[in-house]
């Protein structure tokens, strides 16, 4: 995994990622302080179930298998996530441990948003927190309807 901390303008960092579409510019600006770019080669784990959930990932390019590590079976895929999707919600709910694992199918670039930074921003600005909760709820609802 290669990681690059970024200090670029929000539109350069987040592009047109659907999760952040129509988010107020000042929220995008302070999200850049929580953001870093990560690159994963094919076959790398982005996250593993049971590990601390320290980030939420906005998939900028690539393809990721979301699933579980099962004894005697290895990795089993539940869903495939692609460019424009969000990976991870366990960072938002205590006890902040991943419930699933994510394995890259193709080389993948993500924007990682630091979970501690995001939670602090939600506490400091409840309007932002509410906006983030609405977006996370919509994402979770869509995922549940697919399973």
C-alpha positions in Angstrom: 0.0 0.0 0.0 1.2 3.4 -0.8 -0.1 6.4 1.1 0.1 10.1 0.2 -1.2 12.7 2.6 -2.8 15.5 0.6 -3.2 19.2 1.2 -4.7 20.0 -2.2 -8.0 21.9 -2.9 -11.2 19.9 -2.1 -12.1 19.5 -5.7 -8.7 17.9 -6.4 -8.9 15.6 -3.5 -12.5 14.4 -3.8 -13.2 15.0 -7.5 -16.9 14.3 -8.1 -17.2 11.4 -5.7 -21.0 10.6 -5.4 -20.8 10.3 -1.6 -19.8 13.9 -1.3 -21.9 15.3 -4.2 -23.6 18.5 -3.2 -21.9 18.7 0.1 -21.4 22.4 1.1 -18.0 23.7 0.1 -16.9 24.6 3.6 -17.6 21.0 4.7 -15.5 19.8 1.8 -12.7 22.2 2.8 -12.4 20.9 6.3 -12.7 17.3 5.2 -9.4 17.7 3.3 -7.7 17.8 6.7 -9.0 14.3 7.3 -8.1 12.9 3.9 -5.2 10.9 2.5 -4.8 8.9 -0.8 -4.0 5.2 -0.7 -3.1 2.9 -3.5 -3.6 -0.9 -3.3 -2.4 -3.5 -5.7 -4.6 -6.4 -6.8 -5.0 -8.9 -4.0 -4.3 -6.6 -1.1 -6.6 -6.2 1.9 -7.8 -2.7 2.5 -9.4 -3.8 5.8 -9.8 -7.0 7.8 -12.7 -8.0 10.0 -11.9 -7.7 13.7 -9.3 -5.0 13.2 -9.7 -1.4 14.4 -11.8 0.7 12.0 -9.7 3.8 11.6 -10.9 5.1 8.2 -13.8 5.2 5.8 -12.7 4.8 2.2 -14.1 6.6 -0.9 -13.3 4.4 -3.9 -11.8 6.6 -6.5 -10.9 3.9 -9.0 -10.7 0.1 -8.9 -12.8 -2.8 -7.7 -13.0 -4.3 -4.2 -14.6 -7.5 -2.9 -16.3 -7.1 0.5 -16.8 -10.3 2.5 -15.7 -12.4 5.4 -12.7 -14.6 6.2 -14.2 -18.1 7.0 -12.3 -21.0 8.5 -11.6 -23.7 5.9 -13.1 -21.6 3.1 -10.9 -18.5 3.2 -12.3 -15.3 1.9 -16.0 -15.3 0.8 -17.4 -12.4 -1.2 -20.7 -10.8 -0.2 -20.6 -7.7 -2.5 -18.4 -6.0 -5.1 -17.7 -2.3 -4.6 -16.5 -0.2 -7.5 -15.4 3.4 -8.4 -17.7 5.9 -6.7 -18.7 3.8 -3.8 -17.9 4.0 -0.1 -16.1 1.2 1.8 -16.7 0.9 5.5 -19.2 2.1 8.1 -17.8 0.4 11.3 -15.6 3.5 12.0 -18.8 5.4 13.0 -20.3 3.0 15.5 -18.6 1.8 18.7 -16.7 -0.4 19.3 -15.1 0.7 15.9 -14.0 -2.7 14.6 -14.5 -3.9 11.0 -17.4 -6.3 10.6 -16.1 -7.5 7.1 -12.9 -7.6 5.2 -12.2 -5.9 1.9 -9.8 -7.4 -0.7 -8.9 -5.6 -4.0 -9.8 -7.3 -7.3 -8.1 -4.7 -9.4 -5.6 -2.0 -8.5 -7.5 0.4 -6.4 -7.1 4.1 -5.4 -9.1 5.3 -2.4 -9.4 8.5 -0.5 -9.2 7.5 3.2 -11.0 9.7 5.7 -9.6 9.4 9.2 -12.3 8.2 11.5 -11.2 10.1 14.6 -11.0 13.3 12.6 -14.5 12.8 11.2 -16.0 11.9 14.6 -14.4 15.1 16.1 -15.8 17.2 13.2 -19.3 15.7 13.7 -19.2 16.5 17.4 -18.0 20.0 16.7 -20.5 20.7 14.0 -23.8 18.9 14.4 -25.1 20.1 11.1 -22.2 18.4 9.4 -22.7 15.3 11.5 -26.3 15.1 10.5 -25.4 15.5 6.8 -22.9 12.7 7.2 -25.4 10.5 9.0 -28.0 11.0 6.2 -25.4 10.0 3.6 -24.2 6.9 5.6 -27.8 5.9 6.2 -28.6 6.1 2.4 -25.5 4.0 1.6 -26.4 1.4 4.3 -30.0 1.2 3.1 -28.9 0.6 -0.5 -26.5 -2.1 0.6 -29.1 -3.9 2.7 -31.5 -3.9 -0.2 -28.9 -5.7 -2.3 -28.3 -8.5 0.2 
